């Protein structure tokens, strides 16, 4: 997955610029997307947290399910 993560790092400024320049969504939605991106980049910049997040579904002691932060029943 490191190659994919490096692509996201390379494109970081372009991704933020794209979201900020989108005229078809409200400023509130843009801010929500920016917050999501901030959390995403914070995660991929912390190798330990990234490994936990990506490897959890494969953890023999885990549920085997992907856990989506903030998702409620």
CHARMM internal coordinates of N, CA and C (Angstrom, degrees):
IC EDIT
DIST 1 N 1 CA 1.4444
DIST 1 CA 1 C 1.5258
ANGL 1 N 1 CA 1 C 112.77
DIST 1 C 2 N 1.3152
ANGL 1 CA 1 C 2 N 116.84
DIHE 1 N 1 CA 1 C 2 N -11.90
DIST 2 N 2 CA 1.4688
ANGL 1 C 2 N 2 CA 119.73
DIHE 1 CA 1 C 2 N 2 CA -176.07
DIST 2 CA 2 C 1.5309
ANGL 2 N 2 CA 2 C 113.03
DIHE 1 C 2 N 2 CA 2 C -62.58
DIST 2 C 3 N 1.3254
ANGL 2 CA 2 C 3 N 116.64
DIHE 2 N 2 CA 2 C 3 N -34.30
DIST 3 N 3 CA 1.4662
ANGL 2 C 3 N 3 CA 119.67
DIHE 2 CA 2 C 3 N 3 CA 178.42
DIST 3 CA 3 C 1.5354
ANGL 3 N 3 CA 3 C 110.33
DIHE 2 C 3 N 3 CA 3 C -64.67
DIST 3 C 4 N 1.3155
ANGL 3 CA 3 C 4 N 116.18
DIHE 3 N 3 CA 3 C 4 N -42.31
DIST 4 N 4 CA 1.4639
ANGL 3 C 4 N 4 CA 120.50
DIHE 3 CA 3 C 4 N 4 CA 178.72
DIST 4 CA 4 C 1.5217
ANGL 4 N 4 CA 4 C 111.12
DIHE 3 C 4 N 4 CA 4 C -64.58
DIST 4 C 5 N 1.3339
ANGL 4 CA 4 C 5 N 116.96
DIHE 4 N 4 CA 4 C 5 N -43.32
DIST 5 N 5 CA 1.4564
ANGL 4 C 5 N 5 CA 121.32
DIHE 4 CA 4 C 5 N 5 CA 178.81
DIST 5 CA 5 C 1.5272
ANGL 5 N 5 CA 5 C 110.56
DIHE 4 C 5 N 5 CA 5 C -61.69
DIST 5 C 6 N 1.3259
ANGL 5 CA 5 C 6 N 116.58
DIHE 5 N 5 CA 5 C 6 N -39.12
DIST 6 N 6 CA 1.4686
ANGL 5 C 6 N 6 CA 119.31
DIHE 5 CA 5 C 6 N 6 CA 179.59
DIST 6 CA 6 C 1.5283
ANGL 6 N 6 CA 6 C 111.25
DIHE 5 C 6 N 6 CA 6 C -64.97
DIST 6 C 7 N 1.3129
ANGL 6 CA 6 C 7 N 117.35
DIHE 6 N 6 CA 6 C 7 N -33.09
DIST 7 N 7 CA 1.4697
ANGL 6 C 7 N 7 CA 120.76
DIHE 6 CA 6 C 7 N 7 CA 176.97
DIST 7 CA 7 C 1.5237
ANGL 7 N 7 CA 7 C 109.97
DIHE 6 C 7 N 7 CA 7 C -65.42
DIST 7 C 8 N 1.3346
ANGL 7 CA 7 C 8 N 116.83
DIHE 7 N 7 CA 7 C 8 N -43.90
DIST 8 N 8 CA 1.4666
ANGL 7 C 8 N 8 CA 119.88
DIHE 7 CA 7 C 8 N 8 CA 177.27
DIST 8 CA 8 C 1.5205
ANGL 8 N 8 CA 8 C 110.86
DIHE 7 C 8 N 8 CA 8 C -61.28
DIST 8 C 9 N 1.3211
ANGL 8 CA 8 C 9 N 117.05
DIHE 8 N 8 CA 8 C 9 N -38.93
DIST 9 N 9 CA 1.4711
ANGL 8 C 9 N 9 CA 119.89
DIHE 8 CA 8 C 9 N 9 CA 178.51
DIST 9 CA 9 C 1.5336
ANGL 9 N 9 CA 9 C 110.67
DIHE 8 C 9 N 9 CA 9 C -64.62
DIST 9 C 10 N 1.3190
ANGL 9 CA 9 C 10 N 116.57
DIHE 9 N 9 CA 9 C 10 N -42.96
DIST 10 N 10 CA 1.4668
ANGL 9 C 10 N 10 CA 120.98
DIHE 9 CA 9 C 10 N 10 CA -179.84
DIST 10 CA 10 C 1.5276
ANGL 10 N 10 CA 10 C 111.44
DIHE 9 C 10 N 10 CA 10 C -63.26
DIST 10 C 11 N 1.3140
ANGL 10 CA 10 C 11 N 116.50
DIHE 10 N 10 CA 10 C 11 N -34.23
DIST 11 N 11 CA 1.4644
ANGL 10 C 11 N 11 CA 121.19
DIHE 10 CA 10 C 11 N 11 CA -175.39
DIST 11 CA 11 C 1.5270
ANGL 11 N 11 CA 11 C 113.57
DIHE 10 C 11 N 11 CA 11 C -94.26
DIST 11 C 12 N 1.3154
ANGL 11 CA 11 C 12 N 117.99
DIHE 11 N 11 CA 11 C 12 N 4.35
DIST 12 N 12 CA 1.4597
ANGL 11 C 12 N 12 CA 121.62
DIHE 11 CA 11 C 12 N 12 CA -173.57
DIST 12 CA 12 C 1.5273
ANGL 12 N 12 CA 12 C 113.12
DIHE 11 C 12 N 12 CA 12 C -51.61
DIST 12 C 13 N 1.3159
ANGL 12 CA 12 C 13 N 117.92
DIHE 12 N 12 CA 12 C 13 N -53.81
DIST 13 N 13 CA 1.4686
ANGL 12 C 13 N 13 CA 119.39
DIHE 12 CA 12 C 13 N 13 CA -177.44
DIST 13 CA 13 C 1.5223
ANGL 13 N 13 CA 13 C 111.51
DIHE 12 C 13 N 13 CA 13 C -64.55
DIST 13 C 14 N 1.3225
ANGL 13 CA 13 C 14 N 117.79
DIHE 13 N 13 CA 13 C 14 N -36.34
DIST 14 N 14 CA 1.4703
ANGL 13 C 14 N 14 CA 120.74
DIHE 13 CA 13 C 14 N 14 CA 178.29
DIST 14 CA 14 C 1.5286
ANGL 14 N 14 CA 14 C 110.95
DIHE 13 C 14 N 14 CA 14 C -66.16
DIST 14 C 15 N 1.3252
ANGL 14 CA 14 C 15 N 116.74
DIHE 14 N 14 CA 14 C 15 N -39.52
DIST 15 N 15 CA 1.4652
ANGL 14 C 15 N 15 CA 120.57
DIHE 14 CA 14 C 15 N 15 CA -179.83
DIST 15 CA 15 C 1.5313
ANGL 15 N 15 CA 15 C 110.02
DIHE 14 C 15 N 15 CA 15 C -65.39
DIST 15 C 16 N 1.3303
ANGL 15 CA 15 C 16 N 116.70
DIHE 15 N 15 CA 15 C 16 N -46.79
DIST 16 N 16 CA 1.4658
ANGL 15 C 16 N 16 CA 120.03
DIHE 15 CA 15 C 16 N 16 CA 178.19
DIST 16 CA 16 C 1.5337
ANGL 16 N 16 CA 16 C 111.04
DIHE 15 C 16 N 16 CA 16 C -61.44
DIST 16 C 17 N 1.3136
ANGL 16 CA 16 C 17 N 116.25
DIHE 16 N 16 CA 16 C 17 N -42.04
DIST 17 N 17 CA 1.4639
ANGL 16 C 17 N 17 CA 120.08
DIHE 16 CA 16 C 17 N 17 CA 179.96
DIST 17 CA 17 C 1.5254
ANGL 17 N 17 CA 17 C 110.65
DIHE 16 C 17 N 17 CA 17 C -63.17
DIST 17 C 18 N 1.3194
ANGL 17 CA 17 C 18 N 116.51
DIHE 17 N 17 CA 17 C 18 N -41.88
DIST 18 N 18 CA 1.4638
ANGL 17 C 18 N 18 CA 120.59
DIHE 17 CA 17 C 18 N 18 CA 178.91
DIST 18 CA 18 C 1.5267
ANGL 18 N 18 CA 18 C 110.89
DIHE 17 C 18 N 18 CA 18 C -60.55
DIST 18 C 19 N 1.3338
ANGL 18 CA 18 C 19 N 116.77
DIHE 18 N 18 CA 18 C 19 N -49.18
DIST 19 N 19 CA 1.4615
ANGL 18 C 19 N 19 CA 120.50
DIHE 18 CA 18 C 19 N 19 CA -178.94
DIST 19 CA 19 C 1.5266
ANGL 19 N 19 CA 19 C 110.23
DIHE 18 C 19 N 19 CA 19 C -62.04
DIST 19 C 20 N 1.3185
ANGL 19 CA 19 C 20 N 117.42
DIHE 19 N 19 CA 19 C 20 N -45.60
DIST 20 N 20 CA 1.4665
ANGL 19 C 20 N 20 CA 120.98
DIHE 19 CA 19 C 20 N 20 CA -178.62
DIST 20 CA 20 C 1.5192
ANGL 20 N 20 CA 20 C 113.41
DIHE 19 C 20 N 20 CA 20 C -65.22
DIST 20 C 21 N 1.3109
ANGL 20 CA 20 C 21 N 117.30
DIHE 20 N 20 CA 20 C 21 N -25.34
DIST 21 N 21 CA 1.4628
ANGL 20 C 21 N 21 CA 120.02
DIHE 20 CA 20 C 21 N 21 CA -177.13
DIST 21 CA 21 C 1.5245
ANGL 21 N 21 CA 21 C 113.66
DIHE 20 C 21 N 21 CA 21 C -95.95
DIST 21 C 22 N 1.3148
ANGL 21 CA 21 C 22 N 117.14
DIHE 21 N 21 CA 21 C 22 N -0.78
DIST 22 N 22 CA 1.4679
ANGL 21 C 22 N 22 CA 120.29
DIHE 21 CA 21 C 22 N 22 CA -177.18
DIST 22 CA 22 C 1.5252
ANGL 22 N 22 CA 22 C 110.25
DIHE 21 C 22 N 22 CA 22 C -70.96
DIST 22 C 23 N 1.3040
ANGL 22 CA 22 C 23 N 116.97
DIHE 22 N 22 CA 22 C 23 N 119.56
DIST 23 N 23 CA 1.4701
ANGL 22 C 23 N 23 CA 123.43
DIHE 22 CA 22 C 23 N 23 CA -177.36
DIST 23 CA 23 C 1.5341
ANGL 23 N 23 CA 23 C 112.51
DIHE 22 C 23 N 23 CA 23 C -88.92
DIST 23 C 24 N 1.3168
ANGL 23 CA 23 C 24 N 117.48
DIHE 23 N 23 CA 23 C 24 N -9.76
DIST 24 N 24 CA 1.4609
ANGL 23 C 24 N 24 CA 120.90
DIHE 23 CA 23 C 24 N 24 CA -173.96
DIST 24 CA 24 C 1.5288
ANGL 24 N 24 CA 24 C 113.06
DIHE 23 C 24 N 24 CA 24 C -92.67
DIST 24 C 25 N 1.3309
ANGL 24 CA 24 C 25 N 117.97
DIHE 24 N 24 CA 24 C 25 N -1.53
DIST 25 N 25 CA 1.4595
ANGL 24 C 25 N 25 CA 120.00
DIHE 24 CA 24 C 25 N 25 CA 177.52
DIST 25 CA 25 C 1.5259
ANGL 25 N 25 CA 25 C 109.23
DIHE 24 C 25 N 25 CA 25 C -125.87
DIST 25 C 26 N 1.3025
ANGL 25 CA 25 C 26 N 115.22
DIHE 25 N 25 CA 25 C 26 N 154.71
DIST 26 N 26 CA 1.4651
ANGL 25 C 26 N 26 CA 120.74
DIHE 25 CA 25 C 26 N 26 CA -175.16
DIST 26 CA 26 C 1.5294
ANGL 26 N 26 CA 26 C 111.29
DIHE 25 C 26 N 26 CA 26 C -70.81
DIST 26 C 27 N 1.3283
ANGL 26 CA 26 C 27 N 116.24
DIHE 26 N 26 CA 26 C 27 N 156.93
DIST 27 N 27 CA 1.4672
ANGL 26 C 27 N 27 CA 119.83
DIHE 26 CA 26 C 27 N 27 CA 176.12
DIST 27 CA 27 C 1.5374
ANGL 27 N 27 CA 27 C 112.22
DIHE 26 C 27 N 27 CA 27 C -56.83
DIST 27 C 28 N 1.3088
ANGL 27 CA 27 C 28 N 116.69
DIHE 27 N 27 CA 27 C 28 N -35.24
DIST 28 N 28 CA 1.4766
ANGL 27 C 28 N 28 CA 120.45
DIHE 27 CA 27 C 28 N 28 CA 178.00
DIST 28 CA 28 C 1.5276
ANGL 28 N 28 CA 28 C 111.05
DIHE 27 C 28 N 28 CA 28 C -63.97
DIST 28 C 29 N 1.3222
ANGL 28 CA 28 C 29 N 116.53
DIHE 28 N 28 CA 28 C 29 N -42.37
DIST 29 N 29 CA 1.4658
ANGL 28 C 29 N 29 CA 120.73
DIHE 28 CA 28 C 29 N 29 CA 178.41
DIST 29 CA 29 C 1.5239
ANGL 29 N 29 CA 29 C 110.52
DIHE 28 C 29 N 29 CA 29 C -67.77
DIST 29 C 30 N 1.3160
ANGL 29 CA 29 C 30 N 116.53
DIHE 29 N 29 CA 29 C 30 N -39.11
DIST 30 N 30 CA 1.4686
ANGL 29 C 30 N 30 CA 120.06
DIHE 29 CA 29 C 30 N 30 CA 176.89
DIST 30 CA 30 C 1.5279
ANGL 30 N 30 CA 30 C 109.72
DIHE 29 C 30 N 30 CA 30 C -59.47
DIST 30 C 31 N 1.3224
ANGL 30 CA 30 C 31 N 116.87
DIHE 30 N 30 CA 30 C 31 N -44.55
DIST 31 N 31 CA 1.4616
ANGL 30 C 31 N 31 CA 120.21
DIHE 30 CA 30 C 31 N 31 CA 179.51
DIST 31 CA 31 C 1.5244
ANGL 31 N 31 CA 31 C 111.27
DIHE 30 C 31 N 31 CA 31 C -62.87
DIST 31 C 32 N 1.3286
ANGL 31 CA 31 C 32 N 116.95
DIHE 31 N 31 CA 31 C 32 N -39.34
DIST 32 N 32 CA 1.4640
ANGL 31 C 32 N 32 CA 120.81
DIHE 31 CA 31 C 32 N 32 CA 177.33
DIST 32 CA 32 C 1.5258
ANGL 32 N 32 CA 32 C 110.40
DIHE 31 C 32 N 32 CA 32 C -63.23
DIST 32 C 33 N 1.3156
ANGL 32 CA 32 C 33 N 117.09
DIHE 32 N 32 CA 32 C 33 N -41.85
DIST 33 N 33 CA 1.4689
ANGL 32 C 33 N 33 CA 121.13
DIHE 32 CA 32 C 33 N 33 CA 178.54
DIST 33 CA 33 C 1.5289
ANGL 33 N 33 CA 33 C 111.08
DIHE 32 C 33 N 33 CA 33 C -65.32
DIST 33 C 34 N 1.3129
ANGL 33 CA 33 C 34 N 116.60
DIHE 33 N 33 CA 33 C 34 N -39.87
DIST 34 N 34 CA 1.4667
ANGL 33 C 34 N 34 CA 120.90
DIHE 33 CA 33 C 34 N 34 CA 178.27
DIST 34 CA 34 C 1.5295
ANGL 34 N 34 CA 34 C 109.79
DIHE 33 C 34 N 34 CA 34 C -63.88
DIST 34 C 35 N 1.3248
ANGL 34 CA 34 C 35 N 116.79
DIHE 34 N 34 CA 34 C 35 N -41.34
DIST 35 N 35 CA 1.4637
ANGL 34 C 35 N 35 CA 120.37
DIHE 34 CA 34 C 35 N 35 CA 177.23
DIST 35 CA 35 C 1.5304
ANGL 35 N 35 CA 35 C 110.75
DIHE 34 C 35 N 35 CA 35 C -61.82
DIST 35 C 36 N 1.3235
ANGL 35 CA 35 C 36 N 116.66
DIHE 35 N 35 CA 35 C 36 N -41.48
DIST 36 N 36 CA 1.4636
ANGL 35 C 36 N 36 CA 121.22
DIHE 35 CA 35 C 36 N 36 CA 177.26
DIST 36 CA 36 C 1.5275
ANGL 36 N 36 CA 36 C 109.83
DIHE 35 C 36 N 36 CA 36 C -61.40
DIST 36 C 37 N 1.3295
ANGL 36 CA 36 C 37 N 116.02
DIHE 36 N 36 CA 36 C 37 N -46.24
DIST 37 N 37 CA 1.4675
ANGL 36 C 37 N 37 CA 119.52
DIHE 36 CA 36 C 37 N 37 CA 179.05
DIST 37 CA 37 C 1.5211
ANGL 37 N 37 CA 37 C 111.62
DIHE 36 C 37 N 37 CA 37 C -62.94
DIST 37 C 38 N 1.3261
ANGL 37 CA 37 C 38 N 117.16
DIHE 37 N 37 CA 37 C 38 N -40.03
DIST 38 N 38 CA 1.4650
ANGL 37 C 38 N 38 CA 120.44
DIHE 37 CA 37 C 38 N 38 CA 177.68
DIST 38 CA 38 C 1.5254
ANGL 38 N 38 CA 38 C 110.61
DIHE 37 C 38 N 38 CA 38 C -57.74
DIST 38 C 39 N 1.3304
ANGL 38 CA 38 C 39 N 116.46
DIHE 38 N 38 CA 38 C 39 N -45.11
DIST 39 N 39 CA 1.4723
ANGL 38 C 39 N 39 CA 120.61
DIHE 38 CA 38 C 39 N 39 CA 179.32
DIST 39 CA 39 C 1.5224
ANGL 39 N 39 CA 39 C 110.86
DIHE 38 C 39 N 39 CA 39 C -66.35
DIST 39 C 40 N 1.3236
ANGL 39 CA 39 C 40 N 116.77
DIHE 39 N 39 CA 39 C 40 N -40.46
DIST 40 N 40 CA 1.4631
ANGL 39 C 40 N 40 CA 120.90
DIHE 39 CA 39 C 40 N 40 CA 178.59
DIST 40 CA 40 C 1.5257
ANGL 40 N 40 CA 40 C 110.81
DIHE 39 C 40 N 40 CA 40 C -60.73
DIST 40 C 41 N 1.3174
ANGL 40 CA 40 C 41 N 116.47
DIHE 40 N 40 CA 40 C 41 N -48.39
DIST 41 N 41 CA 1.4669
ANGL 40 C 41 N 41 CA 119.23
DIHE 40 CA 40 C 41 N 41 CA -178.55
DIST 41 CA 41 C 1.5253
ANGL 41 N 41 CA 41 C 111.94
DIHE 40 C 41 N 41 CA 41 C -69.58
DIST 41 C 42 N 1.3186
ANGL 41 CA 41 C 42 N 116.96
DIHE 41 N 41 CA 41 C 42 N -31.08
DIST 42 N 42 CA 1.4643
ANGL 41 C 42 N 42 CA 119.87
DIHE 41 CA 41 C 42 N 42 CA 174.88
DIST 42 CA 42 C 1.5402
ANGL 42 N 42 CA 42 C 109.00
DIHE 41 C 42 N 42 CA 42 C -64.16
DIST 42 C 43 N 1.3211
ANGL 42 CA 42 C 43 N 116.28
DIHE 42 N 42 CA 42 C 43 N -40.25
DIST 43 N 43 CA 1.4664
ANGL 42 C 43 N 43 CA 121.14
DIHE 42 CA 42 C 43 N 43 CA 179.32
DIST 43 CA 43 C 1.5218
ANGL 43 N 43 CA 43 C 111.56
DIHE 42 C 43 N 43 CA 43 C -65.82
DIST 43 C 44 N 1.3264
ANGL 43 CA 43 C 44 N 117.61
DIHE 43 N 43 CA 43 C 44 N -48.42
DIST 44 N 44 CA 1.4669
ANGL 43 C 44 N 44 CA 118.20
DIHE 43 CA 43 C 44 N 44 CA -175.84
DIST 44 CA 44 C 1.5226
ANGL 44 N 44 CA 44 C 112.34
DIHE 43 C 44 N 44 CA 44 C -72.33
DIST 44 C 45 N 1.3239
ANGL 44 CA 44 C 45 N 117.23
DIHE 44 N 44 CA 44 C 45 N -15.96
DIST 45 N 45 CA 1.4599
ANGL 44 C 45 N 45 CA 119.90
DIHE 44 CA 44 C 45 N 45 CA 176.68
DIST 45 CA 45 C 1.5279
ANGL 45 N 45 CA 45 C 112.64
DIHE 44 C 45 N 45 CA 45 C -87.50
DIST 45 C 46 N 1.3182
ANGL 45 CA 45 C 46 N 117.52
DIHE 45 N 45 CA 45 C 46 N -3.69
DIST 46 N 46 CA 1.4618
ANGL 45 C 46 N 46 CA 122.53
DIHE 45 CA 45 C 46 N 46 CA 177.33
DIST 46 CA 46 C 1.5261
ANGL 46 N 46 CA 46 C 107.77
DIHE 45 C 46 N 46 CA 46 C -114.72
DIST 46 C 47 N 1.3202
ANGL 46 CA 46 C 47 N 116.61
DIHE 46 N 46 CA 46 C 47 N 97.39
DIST 47 N 47 CA 1.4702
ANGL 46 C 47 N 47 CA 121.46
DIHE 46 CA 46 C 47 N 47 CA -172.05
DIST 47 CA 47 C 1.5300
ANGL 47 N 47 CA 47 C 112.55
DIHE 46 C 47 N 47 CA 47 C -56.43
DIST 47 C 48 N 1.3287
ANGL 47 CA 47 C 48 N 117.10
DIHE 47 N 47 CA 47 C 48 N -40.14
DIST 48 N 48 CA 1.4609
ANGL 47 C 48 N 48 CA 119.59
DIHE 47 CA 47 C 48 N 48 CA -179.06
DIST 48 CA 48 C 1.5307
ANGL 48 N 48 CA 48 C 111.44
DIHE 47 C 48 N 48 CA 48 C -64.83
DIST 48 C 49 N 1.3285
ANGL 48 CA 48 C 49 N 116.96
DIHE 48 N 48 CA 48 C 49 N -46.55
DIST 49 N 49 CA 1.4663
ANGL 48 C 49 N 49 CA 120.58
DIHE 48 CA 48 C 49 N 49 CA 178.75
DIST 49 CA 49 C 1.5246
ANGL 49 N 49 CA 49 C 110.94
DIHE 48 C 49 N 49 CA 49 C -65.40
DIST 49 C 50 N 1.3152
ANGL 49 CA 49 C 50 N 116.00
DIHE 49 N 49 CA 49 C 50 N -38.45
DIST 50 N 50 CA 1.4633
ANGL 49 C 50 N 50 CA 120.16
DIHE 49 CA 49 C 50 N 50 CA 179.13
DIST 50 CA 50 C 1.5192
ANGL 50 N 50 CA 50 C 110.47
DIHE 49 C 50 N 50 CA 50 C -62.62
DIST 50 C 51 N 1.3201
ANGL 50 CA 50 C 51 N 116.74
DIHE 50 N 50 CA 50 C 51 N -47.00
DIST 51 N 51 CA 1.4652
ANGL 50 C 51 N 51 CA 119.67
DIHE 50 CA 50 C 51 N 51 CA 179.04
DIST 51 CA 51 C 1.5218
ANGL 51 N 51 CA 51 C 111.30
DIHE 50 C 51 N 51 CA 51 C -60.34
DIST 51 C 52 N 1.3290
ANGL 51 CA 51 C 52 N 117.10
DIHE 51 N 51 CA 51 C 52 N -42.34
DIST 52 N 52 CA 1.4657
ANGL 51 C 52 N 52 CA 120.07
DIHE 51 CA 51 C 52 N 52 CA 177.78
DIST 52 CA 52 C 1.5192
ANGL 52 N 52 CA 52 C 110.89
DIHE 51 C 52 N 52 CA 52 C -61.60
DIST 52 C 53 N 1.3205
ANGL 52 CA 52 C 53 N 116.03
DIHE 52 N 52 CA 52 C 53 N -44.92
DIST 53 N 53 CA 1.4687
ANGL 52 C 53 N 53 CA 120.12
DIHE 52 CA 52 C 53 N 53 CA -177.44
DIST 53 CA 53 C 1.5251
ANGL 53 N 53 CA 53 C 111.90
DIHE 52 C 53 N 53 CA 53 C -65.26
DIST 53 C 54 N 1.3205
ANGL 53 CA 53 C 54 N 117.17
DIHE 53 N 53 CA 53 C 54 N -40.43
DIST 54 N 54 CA 1.4630
ANGL 53 C 54 N 54 CA 120.44
DIHE 53 CA 53 C 54 N 54 CA -176.92
DIST 54 CA 54 C 1.5225
ANGL 54 N 54 CA 54 C 112.76
DIHE 53 C 54 N 54 CA 54 C -81.68
DIST 54 C 55 N 1.2991
ANGL 54 CA 54 C 55 N 117.08
DIHE 54 N 54 CA 54 C 55 N -31.34
DIST 55 N 55 CA 1.4563
ANGL 54 C 55 N 55 CA 119.48
DIHE 54 CA 54 C 55 N 55 CA -174.54
DIST 55 CA 55 C 1.5230
ANGL 55 N 55 CA 55 C 113.46
DIHE 54 C 55 N 55 CA 55 C -93.91
DIST 55 C 56 N 1.3241
ANGL 55 CA 55 C 56 N 118.00
DIHE 55 N 55 CA 55 C 56 N -11.82
DIST 56 N 56 CA 1.4639
ANGL 55 C 56 N 56 CA 120.72
DIHE 55 CA 55 C 56 N 56 CA -177.76
DIST 56 CA 56 C 1.5265
ANGL 56 N 56 CA 56 C 113.25
DIHE 55 C 56 N 56 CA 56 C -53.07
DIST 56 C 57 N 1.3348
ANGL 56 CA 56 C 57 N 119.50
DIHE 56 N 56 CA 56 C 57 N -47.86
DIST 57 N 57 CA 1.4700
ANGL 56 C 57 N 57 CA 118.26
DIHE 56 CA 56 C 57 N 57 CA -179.12
DIST 57 CA 57 C 1.5301
ANGL 57 N 57 CA 57 C 113.06
DIHE 56 C 57 N 57 CA 57 C -60.14
DIST 57 C 58 N 1.3194
ANGL 57 CA 57 C 58 N 117.20
DIHE 57 N 57 CA 57 C 58 N -21.38
DIST 58 N 58 CA 1.4622
ANGL 57 C 58 N 58 CA 121.27
DIHE 57 CA 57 C 58 N 58 CA -179.14
DIST 58 CA 58 C 1.5293
ANGL 58 N 58 CA 58 C 112.28
DIHE 57 C 58 N 58 CA 58 C -95.57
DIST 58 C 59 N 1.3141
ANGL 58 CA 58 C 59 N 116.95
DIHE 58 N 58 CA 58 C 59 N -3.38
DIST 59 N 59 CA 1.4629
ANGL 58 C 59 N 59 CA 122.33
DIHE 58 CA 58 C 59 N 59 CA -178.16
DIST 59 CA 59 C 1.5239
ANGL 59 N 59 CA 59 C 108.97
DIHE 58 C 59 N 59 CA 59 C -67.73
DIST 59 C 60 N 1.3432
ANGL 59 CA 59 C 60 N 116.79
DIHE 59 N 59 CA 59 C 60 N 124.02
DIST 60 N 60 CA 1.4639
ANGL 59 C 60 N 60 CA 119.71
DIHE 59 CA 59 C 60 N 60 CA -177.75
DIST 60 CA 60 C 1.5282
ANGL 60 N 60 CA 60 C 111.69
DIHE 59 C 60 N 60 CA 60 C -63.58
DIST 60 C 61 N 1.3275
ANGL 60 CA 60 C 61 N 117.44
DIHE 60 N 60 CA 60 C 61 N -19.58
DIST 61 N 61 CA 1.4578
ANGL 60 C 61 N 61 CA 121.17
DIHE 60 CA 60 C 61 N 61 CA 177.63
DIST 61 CA 61 C 1.5298
ANGL 61 N 61 CA 61 C 112.38
DIHE 60 C 61 N 61 CA 61 C -96.72
DIST 61 C 62 N 1.3198
ANGL 61 CA 61 C 62 N 116.48
DIHE 61 N 61 CA 61 C 62 N 0.33
DIST 62 N 62 CA 1.4630
ANGL 61 C 62 N 62 CA 120.95
DIHE 61 CA 61 C 62 N 62 CA -179.29
DIST 62 CA 62 C 1.5104
ANGL 62 N 62 CA 62 C 111.21
DIHE 61 C 62 N 62 CA 62 C -91.30
DIST 62 C 63 N 1.3079
ANGL 62 CA 62 C 63 N 115.82
DIHE 62 N 62 CA 62 C 63 N -172.77
DIST 63 N 63 CA 1.4639
ANGL 62 C 63 N 63 CA 121.25
DIHE 62 CA 62 C 63 N 63 CA -178.07
DIST 63 CA 63 C 1.5218
ANGL 63 N 63 CA 63 C 112.07
DIHE 62 C 63 N 63 CA 63 C -82.87
DIST 63 C 64 N 1.3399
ANGL 63 CA 63 C 64 N 116.26
DIHE 63 N 63 CA 63 C 64 N -19.09
DIST 64 N 64 CA 1.4562
ANGL 63 C 64 N 64 CA 119.49
DIHE 63 CA 63 C 64 N 64 CA -175.00
DIST 64 CA 64 C 1.5175
ANGL 64 N 64 CA 64 C 112.14
DIHE 63 C 64 N 64 CA 64 C 83.56
DIST 64 C 65 N 1.3366
ANGL 64 CA 64 C 65 N 116.31
DIHE 64 N 64 CA 64 C 65 N 0.84
DIST 65 N 65 CA 1.4597
ANGL 64 C 65 N 65 CA 121.78
DIHE 64 CA 64 C 65 N 65 CA -179.04
DIST 65 CA 65 C 1.5179
ANGL 65 N 65 CA 65 C 110.02
DIHE 64 C 65 N 65 CA 65 C -105.29
DIST 65 C 66 N 1.3050
ANGL 65 CA 65 C 66 N 115.75
DIHE 65 N 65 CA 65 C 66 N 149.75
DIST 66 N 66 CA 1.4523
ANGL 65 C 66 N 66 CA 120.49
DIHE 65 CA 65 C 66 N 66 CA 173.42
DIST 66 CA 66 C 1.5239
ANGL 66 N 66 CA 66 C 107.61
DIHE 65 C 66 N 66 CA 66 C -77.68
DIST 66 C 67 N 1.3144
ANGL 66 CA 66 C 67 N 116.92
DIHE 66 N 66 CA 66 C 67 N 132.16
DIST 67 N 67 CA 1.4495
ANGL 66 C 67 N 67 CA 121.50
DIHE 66 CA 66 C 67 N 67 CA 179.92
DIST 67 CA 67 C 1.5217
ANGL 67 N 67 CA 67 C 108.39
DIHE 66 C 67 N 67 CA 67 C -105.40
DIST 67 C 68 N 1.3194
ANGL 67 CA 67 C 68 N 116.40
DIHE 67 N 67 CA 67 C 68 N 122.04
DIST 68 N 68 CA 1.4578
ANGL 67 C 68 N 68 CA 121.40
DIHE 67 CA 67 C 68 N 68 CA -179.28
DIST 68 CA 68 C 1.5181
ANGL 68 N 68 CA 68 C 107.63
DIHE 67 C 68 N 68 CA 68 C -101.50
DIST 68 C 69 N 1.3244
ANGL 68 CA 68 C 69 N 115.78
DIHE 68 N 68 CA 68 C 69 N 116.39
DIST 69 N 69 CA 1.4546
ANGL 68 C 69 N 69 CA 121.35
DIHE 68 CA 68 C 69 N 69 CA -177.78
DIST 69 CA 69 C 1.5322
ANGL 69 N 69 CA 69 C 110.38
DIHE 68 C 69 N 69 CA 69 C -58.04
DIST 69 C 70 N 1.3202
ANGL 69 CA 69 C 70 N 115.33
DIHE 69 N 69 CA 69 C 70 N 130.64
DIST 70 N 70 CA 1.4604
ANGL 69 C 70 N 70 CA 120.43
DIHE 69 CA 69 C 70 N 70 CA 176.87
DIST 70 CA 70 C 1.5164
ANGL 70 N 70 CA 70 C 114.74
DIHE 69 C 70 N 70 CA 70 C 87.76
DIST 70 C 71 N 1.3224
ANGL 70 CA 70 C 71 N 118.26
DIHE 70 N 70 CA 70 C 71 N -8.83
DIST 71 N 71 CA 1.4587
ANGL 70 C 71 N 71 CA 120.90
DIHE 70 CA 70 C 71 N 71 CA -179.48
DIST 71 CA 71 C 1.5234
ANGL 71 N 71 CA 71 C 108.78
DIHE 70 C 71 N 71 CA 71 C -76.50
DIST 71 C 72 N 1.3123
ANGL 71 CA 71 C 72 N 115.83
DIHE 71 N 71 CA 71 C 72 N 131.93
DIST 72 N 72 CA 1.4547
ANGL 71 C 72 N 72 CA 120.81
DIHE 71 CA 71 C 72 N 72 CA -179.44
DIST 72 CA 72 C 1.5145
ANGL 72 N 72 CA 72 C 109.38
DIHE 71 C 72 N 72 CA 72 C -116.70
DIST 72 C 73 N 1.3175
ANGL 72 CA 72 C 73 N 114.78
DIHE 72 N 72 CA 72 C 73 N 156.07
DIST 73 N 73 CA 1.4867
ANGL 72 C 73 N 73 CA 119.80
DIHE 72 CA 72 C 73 N 73 CA 178.76
DIST 73 CA 73 C 1.4988
ANGL 73 N 73 CA 73 C 111.93
DIHE 72 C 73 N 73 CA 73 C -67.21
END
COOR INIT
IC SEED 1 N 1 CA 1 C
IC BUILD
